[in-house]
Amino acid sequence: MKMTQQDYQHMSDLASPKTKSYQTIPMAFLIGGLICTIGQALTNLYTHLGLSEKDAALTTSISLIFLSALLTGLKVYDNIAKYAGAGTLVPITGFANAVVSPALEFKSEGYVLGLGAKMFIIAGPVIVYGTLASVLYGLILFLFKLY
C-alpha cells in the first residue's frame, strides 16, 4: 500500500487526541504556581527558623528536589502531571522527576546496567551541556576579564 505524505498526515491528525487548551493552560498555570508558592513558603519558613537567605534558598532547593523524587517514587508526581501538564515542569521539580523516573523504570535490570546507566537518559544531556556551557562561559570571562 503506497501512502503519500498528505495521506499519512491526515491519518495522524485523525488518530491524535485533540488538546483542550482551555483546560490544560489554566491547570498548568495553577499547578506550576502552586509548586512555586510551596517553594517560597519553604524559603520563608527556613528564613524564619534562622537561616540566612542564601542558606534558606539552598535548603529550599534541596527540599523541592527531595519532595519531587519522593512523590515520583510514590507515583503521585505522575498523577499530578496528568492534570497539570507543563505546570509540573517547573525546572527543579521537573528535573528531579526526569532523573528519578527512568531510575525506577530500569531498576529491575540491576543497579549498574539498569539504574546507573539509565538514570540520566533524559536529564543527562542537560547536565552535560549545562556543565560544558558553564566551563565555556567561565573561560570567556577569564580570558576577557569581564568580571
C-alpha positions in Angstrom: 0.0 0.0 0.0 1.5 3.3 -1.2 0.8 6.3 1.0 1.6 9.9 0.3 2.9 12.3 3.0 -0.5 14.1 2.9 -2.4 10.8 3.5 -0.2 9.9 6.4 -0.6 13.4 7.9 -4.4 13.1 7.6 -4.4 9.7 9.3 -2.1 11.0 12.0 -4.4 14.0 12.6 -7.4 11.8 12.9 -5.7 9.4 15.4 -4.1 12.1 17.5 -6.1 13.3 20.5 -7.1 16.9 20.4 -5.7 19.2 23.2 -8.2 21.1 25.2 -6.1 24.2 25.7 -8.9 26.0 27.6 -8.4 23.3 30.3 -4.7 22.5 30.1 -3.3 26.0 30.1 -5.1 27.2 33.3 -4.2 23.9 35.1 -0.5 24.2 34.1 -0.5 27.8 35.4 -2.2 26.8 38.7 -0.1 23.8 39.5 3.1 25.4 38.4 2.2 28.4 40.5 1.4 26.1 43.5 4.8 24.5 43.2 6.5 27.9 43.2 4.3 29.0 46.1 5.4 25.9 48.1 9.0 26.8 47.3 8.5 30.4 48.5 6.7 29.1 51.7 9.7 26.8 52.4 12.1 29.7 51.9 10.1 31.9 54.3 10.0 29.0 56.8 13.7 28.4 56.7 14.4 32.1 57.0 12.1 32.3 59.9 13.9 29.4 61.5 17.1 31.4 61.4 18.9 30.5 58.2 20.3 33.3 56.0 18.6 34.0 52.7 21.3 32.2 50.8 21.1 29.1 53.1 17.3 29.2 53.0 17.3 29.2 49.2 19.7 26.3 49.1 17.7 24.3 51.7 14.5 25.1 49.7 16.1 23.7 46.5 17.1 20.5 48.4 13.6 20.2 49.9 11.9 20.6 46.5 14.2 18.0 44.9 13.6 15.6 47.7 9.8 16.1 47.6 9.7 15.7 43.8 11.8 12.5 44.0 9.7 11.1 46.8 6.4 11.9 45.0 7.8 10.4 41.8 8.7 7.2 43.7 5.2 7.0 45.2 3.7 7.5 41.7 2.0 10.7 42.9 4.0 13.1 40.8 2.9 11.4 37.6 -0.7 11.6 38.6 -0.3 15.3 39.2 1.4 15.7 35.8 -1.6 14.1 34.1 -3.7 17.1 35.2 -1.1 19.8 35.3 0.8 19.0 32.1 3.6 21.5 31.7 2.9 23.0 35.1 5.0 20.2 36.7 8.0 21.1 34.5 8.9 23.9 37.0 12.7 23.5 36.5 13.9 22.0 39.7 11.0 19.6 40.4 10.7 18.6 36.7 14.4 17.9 36.6 14.3 15.7 39.7 11.4 13.8 38.2 13.3 13.3 34.9 16.2 11.7 36.8 14.1 9.5 39.2 11.5 8.2 36.7 14.0 6.3 34.4 15.9 5.1 37.5 12.7 3.5 38.8 11.7 2.1 35.4 15.0 0.4 34.8 15.8 -0.7 38.4 14.8 -4.3 37.6 17.8 -4.5 35.1 20.2 -4.1 38.0 21.9 -1.3 39.8 24.8 -0.8 37.3 23.3 -1.5 33.9 19.8 -0.6 34.8 19.6 2.1 37.4 23.1 3.6 36.9 23.1 3.6 33.1 19.5 4.7 32.6 19.1 7.2 35.4 20.4 10.1 33.3 18.8 9.1 30.0 16.6 12.1 29.9 18.5 14.5 32.2 22.0 13.5 31.1 22.2 15.8 28.1 21.0 18.7 30.2 23.7 18.1 32.7 26.4 17.6 30.1 25.5 20.7 28.0 25.0 22.8 31.2 28.4 21.8 32.5 30.1 22.4 29.2 28.4 25.8 28.7 29.4 26.9 32.2 33.0 25.9 31.6 33.0 27.8 28.2 31.4 30.9 29.7 33.9 30.8 32.6 36.8 30.6 30.1 35.4 33.5 28.2 35.1 35.6 31.3 38.6 34.6 32.4 40.2 35.3 29.1 38.5 38.7 28.6 38.4 39.5 32.3 34.7 40.6 32.2 34.1 40.1 35.9 
